């Protein structure tokens, strides 16, 4: 089984916003694959929003409501991508051999 310091942060949270972690050595297990798929969707959504943001910023007719909606969606996407990066960075740190 996975050591406590090697838990994977999952890309969803509990009802009160608490993080969920996965402890497994099976990277091909159902929950690991589900988390990988959700992360792929989250990264795709962030990429689409970046494109939309560039187009909206170039649109001189974009109004405050449209900009507010875009900022709201971008905030969620950045939160998701930050969670993915944090989780993967942590996994990389614990999987790399310790240098002395």
C-alpha angles and dihedrals in degrees: 000000000000119000114248092250091055099062116138116233106228121223094243134059138216126263092274093045095260114149122252121218132196123218111195142118091213108094088178095054121121097258093045091052091045090052091047091052094047091048090051090053091047092051091047091051091050091052091050091049092051089055091047091049092053091050093046093049089053091051108092090194095058108125132214094261092053091048092047091051091048093049090049092052093044090051090056092046093049089049090053094046091047089053091050092048092047092050095046093044089052091049091049091049094053095042096051116090112257111253118216 
